[in-house]
Amino acid sequence: MTGTRPPGRVRPLWHRVGDRWEREPPHDLLYGAIVAGFVMAVSSVHAPTGDRVVVATSLVAVGYWLAHCYVDAVSGRFHDSGHSLWERTLAALRLNLGVLLGAVPGIVVYLVGHALGLAVEQAALVAVWCTVVLLGVVGFFAAYRAGARGGRLVSETALAAAFGGVVIAVKYLLH
């Protein structure tokens, strides 16, 4: 039988994550992480207090999630005459939670850094770098799953992480 494993053999994490993301690509997670990274980079510049950064990032993440759900529900209505806009909206709110989840790692890293005594801008920079790592890890999984190995795997991972570099560039441009 193809596709069966010997009993007791555990598949590596990257295979299990790749299987999951092949069924449900992590595009919402990536959108949430990128949006949160940009908001954190911008809102942390000369912020009077650290809580303003968290509030701003959280509110924009929720706003972006709602906008994403709205666009999904309304634009999907053009080809889905069987479900009302209300039904599509409720489904979109539930199915697009990845946008909110994508913002969580950056916010948590920021909160931990700030709680450990980092200044607002330093904690935000650490959180944004974690976003770069997250983007790189997802890029690695995507490239690996697609069969990239060696130099191609490294270059595709670096390219995926490089988008986070744009967020860091914005932070430095605003400083």
C-alpha positions in Angstrom: 0.0 0.0 0.0 1.3 3.4 -0.9 1.0 6.2 1.7 1.2 3.9 4.7 3.9 4.1 7.3 5.3 1.3 9.5 3.6 1.4 12.9 5.4 3.6 15.4 7.2 5.7 12.9 6.6 9.5 13.4 6.8 11.8 10.4 9.0 14.8 10.9 7.3 18.1 11.8 8.1 19.7 8.5 6.3 16.9 6.6 3.2 17.2 8.9 3.1 21.0 8.6 3.6 20.7 4.8 0.7 18.3 4.6 -1.5 20.7 6.5 -0.5 23.8 4.5 -1.0 21.9 1.2 -4.6 21.4 2.2 -5.0 24.9 3.7 -2.3 27.3 2.5 -1.1 29.7 5.2 -1.8 32.9 3.2 -4.1 34.3 5.9 -1.4 33.6 8.5 1.2 35.4 6.4 -1.1 38.4 5.8 -1.7 38.8 9.5 2.0 38.5 10.3 3.0 41.1 7.7 0.3 43.5 8.6 1.1 43.2 12.3 4.8 43.7 11.5 4.2 46.9 9.5 1.9 48.3 12.2 4.4 47.5 15.0 7.2 49.0 13.0 5.3 52.2 12.4 3.5 52.6 15.7 6.6 51.9 17.8 8.5 54.9 16.4 8.6 57.5 19.2 5.6 55.8 20.9 5.0 57.3 24.4 4.2 53.9 25.9 4.5 50.3 25.0 0.8 49.5 25.4 0.0 51.9 22.6 2.0 49.6 20.2 0.0 46.5 21.3 -3.3 48.3 21.1 -2.5 49.8 17.7 -1.3 46.5 16.3 -4.2 44.5 17.7 -6.8 47.0 16.4 -5.3 47.1 12.9 -5.1 43.3 12.9 -8.8 43.0 13.8 -9.7 45.7 11.2 -7.7 43.9 8.6 -9.4 40.6 9.5 -12.8 42.2 9.2 -11.9 43.8 5.9 -10.5 40.5 4.6 -13.8 38.8 5.7 -15.9 41.5 4.1 -14.1 41.2 0.7 -14.3 37.4 0.9 -18.0 37.4 1.6 -19.0 40.2 -0.9 -16.8 39.2 -3.8 -17.6 35.5 -3.3 -21.3 36.3 -3.7 -20.8 36.9 -7.4 -20.3 33.2 -8.0 -22.2 31.8 -5.0 -25.9 32.5 -5.4 -26.8 29.6 -3.0 -25.8 31.4 0.1 -26.9 34.8 1.4 -24.4 37.5 2.2 -25.1 36.9 5.9 -24.2 33.2 5.5 -21.1 34.0 3.6 -20.1 36.7 6.1 -20.5 34.3 9.0 -18.5 31.6 7.2 -15.8 34.2 6.3 -15.4 35.3 9.9 -14.9 31.7 10.9 -12.7 30.6 8.0 -10.3 33.6 7.9 -9.2 33.5 11.5 -5.6 32.9 10.2 -5.3 36.6 9.7 -5.7 37.2 13.4 -3.5 34.2 14.3 -0.7 35.6 12.1 -0.6 38.7 14.2 -0.3 36.9 17.5 3.4 35.8 17.4 4.7 39.3 16.8 2.5 40.8 19.5 3.5 38.1 22.0 7.2 38.5 21.2 6.8 42.3 21.7 5.1 41.8 25.0 7.7 39.4 26.3 10.5 41.7 25.1 8.9 44.8 26.7 8.2 42.8 30.0 11.9 41.8 30.1 12.9 45.5 30.0 13.4 46.3 26.4 12.4 49.8 25.3 9.4 50.2 23.0 11.4 50.5 19.8 13.8 47.6 20.8 11.0 45.3 21.7 9.3 46.1 18.4 12.5 45.5 16.4 12.8 42.1 18.1 9.2 41.3 17.2 9.7 42.4 13.6 12.8 40.2 13.3 10.6 37.3 14.6 8.2 38.1 11.8 11.1 37.8 9.3 11.9 34.4 10.8 8.3 33.4 10.5 8.1 34.4 6.9 11.4 32.6 6.2 10.2 29.4 7.9 6.9 29.4 5.9 9.0 30.0 2.8 11.3 27.2 3.7 8.3 24.8 4.1 6.8 25.9 0.8 10.1 25.5 -1.1 11.0 22.2 0.5 7.5 20.8 -0.2 7.9 21.9 -3.8 11.1 19.9 -4.1 13.7 22.7 -3.8 17.0 21.5 -2.3 20.4 22.9 -1.8 21.1 26.4 -3.1 17.6 26.7 -4.5 16.1 25.9 -1.1 18.3 28.5 0.6 17.6 31.2 -2.0 13.8 30.6 -1.9 13.8 30.7 1.9 15.9 34.0 1.8 13.5 35.5 -0.7 10.5 34.6 1.5 12.2 36.2 4.5 13.3 39.2 2.6 9.7 40.6 2.5 10.2 41.0 6.3 13.3 43.0 5.5 10.9 45.5 3.8 9.2 45.9 7.2 12.6 46.4 8.9 13.6 49.0 6.3 10.3 50.9 7.0 11.2 50.9 10.7 14.6 52.3 10.0 13.3 54.9 7.5 10.9 56.2 10.1 13.4 56.3 12.9 
